[in-house]
């Protein structure tokens, strides 16, 4: 059921966008928490209510940070930015806070086309901290197993059976049904309330048949809630 998607390595604006640098150092544990840092040429990969995620090229695991702004973002995915702020570990996430120091700032210097990384569920689960704050396209076929009251839902990989939690943070998926199937899912892989989830941006629906014997009682109750 999975539609194969080739992994294309893209190096856009290589002359103006910084290669691996400060973010990689932070994610590698080379920068002490509380350090004021300057980051040049990062790419905005997702925008949330009062925060964004940014990544250094070439991107991928260990190359992204969550950035706390304090106010609604005025940037967009694909903006190239320079940042000054304080590195923190906040709510289990590697974080750049622009609330400190007094000259903390995010400055747009250009733009490019953000490209998600193509991964399997097993690859995410094998290195969840590395993939944290990265926008990814999960290439597995996915089958919805259970729906939770907090706006998240459980899917299993069609290929391997490995579970993954999807979350509707962006409010793009108001209706989800047990037994639905996706060819793939695009989203922000993120630490939320103590567990890693995929904040879903887009799911690619496909027709499928899931036998009733594959659904537990809690899943069946969810259908009729």
C-alpha positions as CSV (number, residue, x, y, z in Angstrom):
1,X,0.0,0.0,0.0
2,X,3.0,2.3,0.4
3,X,3.8,4.6,-2.4
4,X,7.6,4.8,-2.6
5,X,9.0,8.2,-2.5
6,X,12.7,8.7,-3.4
7,X,14.9,10.5,-1.0
8,X,16.3,13.5,-2.8
9,X,19.2,15.3,-1.2
10,X,18.8,19.0,-1.8
11,X,21.4,21.7,-1.2
12,X,19.6,24.9,-2.0
13,X,21.3,28.2,-1.8
14,X,24.5,26.5,-0.6
15,X,26.5,29.7,-0.9
16,X,24.2,31.7,1.4
17,X,22.9,29.1,3.8
18,X,25.2,27.9,6.5
19,X,26.2,24.3,6.6
20,X,26.2,22.3,9.9
21,X,27.3,24.6,12.7
22,X,26.0,25.8,16.0
23,X,22.7,23.8,16.0
24,X,24.6,20.6,15.4
25,X,27.0,21.5,18.2
26,X,24.1,22.1,20.6
27,X,22.4,18.8,19.6
28,X,25.7,17.0,20.0
29,X,26.1,18.2,23.6
30,X,29.1,20.4,22.9
31,X,27.4,23.6,24.1
32,X,26.5,24.0,27.8
33,X,22.9,24.8,28.7
34,X,22.4,28.5,29.4
35,X,24.9,29.6,26.8
36,X,24.1,32.6,24.7
37,X,24.5,31.6,21.0
38,X,24.4,33.0,17.5
39,X,23.1,30.9,14.7
40,X,23.5,31.9,11.1
41,X,21.7,30.7,8.0
42,X,19.1,28.4,9.6
43,X,15.9,27.5,7.7
44,X,12.5,27.8,9.3
45,X,10.8,24.4,8.9
46,X,7.5,24.9,10.9
47,X,5.6,27.6,12.6
48,X,3.5,27.2,15.7
49,X,1.5,29.6,18.0
50,X,4.5,31.3,19.7
51,X,7.4,29.3,18.4
52,X,9.1,27.9,15.3
53,X,11.5,25.1,14.5
54,X,14.6,25.8,12.5
55,X,17.2,23.5,10.9
56,X,20.7,23.9,9.5
57,X,21.7,22.3,6.2
58,X,22.1,19.6,5.3
59,X,19.3,18.9,7.9
60,X,18.2,15.5,9.2
61,X,18.7,14.1,12.7
62,X,20.5,16.3,15.2
63,X,20.2,19.4,13.1
64,X,17.1,21.1,14.3
65,X,16.0,23.2,17.3
66,X,12.7,24.4,18.8
67,X,12.8,28.3,19.1
68,X,10.6,30.0,21.7
69,X,9.6,33.5,20.6
70,X,7.1,34.6,23.2
71,X,4.9,36.2,20.5
72,X,3.2,35.0,17.3
73,X,5.8,34.3,14.6
74,X,6.2,36.7,11.7
75,X,8.3,34.2,9.7
76,X,7.2,31.4,7.4
77,X,8.5,27.9,6.5
78,X,11.4,28.4,4.1
79,X,12.7,31.7,5.5
80,X,16.4,31.8,6.1
81,X,17.2,33.4,9.5
82,X,20.0,34.5,11.8
83,X,19.2,34.0,15.5
84,X,20.6,35.1,18.8
85,X,19.3,33.6,22.0
86,X,19.9,31.3,24.9
87,X,20.2,27.6,24.6
88,X,18.0,25.7,27.1
89,X,16.6,22.2,27.7
90,X,12.9,22.9,28.1
91,X,10.1,20.3,28.4
92,X,12.5,17.7,27.2
93,X,13.4,19.6,24.0
94,X,16.6,21.2,22.9
95,X,15.5,24.9,22.8
96,X,16.6,28.3,21.7
97,X,14.9,31.0,23.8
98,X,14.6,34.4,22.3
99,X,13.3,35.8,25.6
100,X,17.0,36.3,26.7
101,X,19.4,38.1,26.4
102,X,18.1,41.7,25.8
103,X,19.5,41.7,22.2
104,X,18.0,38.3,21.4
105,X,16.6,38.4,17.8
106,X,15.6,36.5,14.7
107,X,16.4,38.2,11.4
108,X,15.2,37.0,8.0
109,X,18.1,37.0,5.5
110,X,16.6,35.1,2.6
111,X,14.3,32.3,1.6
112,X,14.3,28.8,0.1
113,X,12.1,25.8,-0.3
114,X,12.1,23.6,2.9
115,X,12.4,19.9,2.1
116,X,11.2,17.2,4.5
117,X,13.3,14.2,5.3
118,X,11.9,10.8,4.2
119,X,11.9,8.3,7.0
120,X,10.3,5.1,8.1
121,X,8.5,4.7,11.5
122,X,11.3,2.3,12.6
123,X,13.9,5.0,11.8
124,X,12.1,7.6,13.9
125,X,11.6,5.2,16.8
126,X,15.3,4.1,16.7
127,X,16.5,7.7,17.2
128,X,13.7,9.8,18.5
129,X,15.9,12.5,20.1
130,X,17.9,12.9,17.0
131,X,14.8,13.4,14.8
132,X,13.2,15.7,17.4
133,X,12.0,19.1,15.9
134,X,12.6,17.8,12.3
135,X,9.9,18.0,9.7
136,X,9.6,14.5,8.2
137,X,7.7,12.6,5.6
138,X,6.9,9.1,7.1
139,X,6.9,6.8,4.1
140,X,5.3,3.8,5.8
141,X,1.7,2.9,5.0
142,X,-0.2,3.7,8.3
143,X,-3.4,2.3,9.7
144,X,-5.3,4.1,12.4
145,X,-5.7,2.0,15.6
146,X,-7.1,4.3,18.3
147,X,-8.3,7.8,18.8
148,X,-7.6,9.8,22.0
149,X,-9.6,12.6,23.6
150,X,-6.6,15.0,23.5
151,X,-6.6,15.2,19.7
152,X,-4.0,12.6,19.0
153,X,-4.4,9.2,17.5
154,X,-2.4,5.9,17.3
155,X,-1.3,4.5,14.0
156,X,0.7,1.3,13.2
157,X,3.0,0.9,10.3
158,X,1.4,-1.3,7.7
159,X,4.8,-2.8,6.8
160,X,6.2,-3.5,10.3
161,X,3.4,-2.9,12.8
162,X,5.5,-0.4,14.7
163,X,3.2,2.2,16.5
164,X,3.4,6.0,16.1
165,X,1.4,8.8,17.7
166,X,0.0,11.5,15.4
167,X,-1.2,14.8,16.9
168,X,-3.6,17.4,15.4
169,X,-1.7,20.4,16.9
170,X,-2.3,22.4,13.7
171,X,-6.0,21.7,13.6
172,X,-5.9,20.2,10.1
173,X,-7.5,16.8,10.9
174,X,-10.8,17.3,12.8
175,X,-12.2,13.9,11.9
176,X,-10.2,10.7,12.1
177,X,-11.6,7.2,11.9
178,X,-10.3,3.9,13.3
179,X,-9.3,1.7,10.4
180,X,-8.4,4.6,8.1
181,X,-5.2,4.1,6.1
182,X,-2.6,6.5,4.8
183,X,0.1,6.0,2.2
184,X,2.4,8.4,4.1
185,X,2.2,11.3,6.6
186,X,4.0,14.6,6.7
187,X,4.6,16.3,10.0
188,X,6.8,17.8,12.7
189,X,8.4,15.1,14.9
190,X,8.2,16.6,18.4
191,X,8.5,15.9,22.1
192,X,5.1,16.6,23.7
193,X,4.0,15.8,27.3
194,X,6.8,13.3,27.7
195,X,6.5,11.4,24.5
196,X,7.5,11.9,20.9
197,X,4.6,12.5,18.5
198,X,4.2,13.5,14.8
199,X,2.4,16.8,14.7
200,X,0.5,16.0,11.5
201,X,0.6,18.5,8.6
202,X,-0.7,16.2,5.9
203,X,-1.8,12.6,5.5
204,X,-2.2,10.8,2.2
205,X,-5.4,8.8,2.4
206,X,-5.8,5.5,0.6
207,X,-8.5,2.8,0.5
208,X,-7.8,-0.2,2.6
209,X,-9.6,-3.0,4.5
210,X,-8.9,-3.8,8.1
211,X,-10.6,-6.8,9.5
212,X,-12.6,-6.4,12.7
213,X,-10.5,-9.0,14.4
214,X,-7.5,-6.6,14.2
215,X,-9.3,-4.0,16.3
216,X,-9.5,-4.2,20.1
217,X,-12.5,-3.2,22.2
218,X,-11.3,0.3,22.9
219,X,-10.8,0.9,19.2
220,X,-14.3,-0.4,18.4
221,X,-15.8,1.9,21.0
222,X,-14.0,4.9,19.4
223,X,-15.9,4.3,16.2
224,X,-19.2,4.9,17.9
225,X,-18.2,7.7,20.3
